């Protein structure tokens, strides 16, 4: 079946549902869910909707009917598809919020919510991110997301967060880094052409040397 992108009304409907009384108080809001699904889309093996929907909802929502449940879940799977298509395209990735952190320590900006959802998605599919020979590269690319999320107490993250200028410079990279992470996890490392080492000719009596390697 051909993918059908969500239109503005459907996006608004999904956002309103996540803000409604039908969901658990710890349910992800729209920007958190978008960040979460973005990380899952970057992962080389995205889990099935039956695995990630319970993470988004925290608890099963109070759907008014089976029809509503099927409709909302369909909107989510289409949103997931939208994000995957965007990552696969050559277009710049659009984070659905302003690239800024809150100046109020008691409030989260939408970017902080998006980044916290993103990092939850990273941890949910952790082995696909870090059990590779690109572990250090991936960890470095994730630093701005860690800074934006406000979830980490690492010394490096805290030093950046203490400076408004450093923080903004760091988080400004996030839209590009989404694409960089996607490409990094899907690009095979360059393999050096194999060049056999020349065999050294050992000098021995009687010409009975077998060319064995010395250890």
Secondary structure, DSSP 8 states (H G I E B T S, - for coil): -------HHHHHHHHHHHTSTTS-TTS--HHHHHHHHHHHHHSSS---HHHHHHHHHSS----SSHHHHHHHHHHHHHHHHHHHHHHHSSS----SS-S---SSTTS--HHHHHHHHHHHHHHHTHHHHHSSTTHHHHHHHHHHHHHHHT----HHHHHHHT-HHHHHHHHTTHHHHHHHHHHHHHS-----------------GGG--------
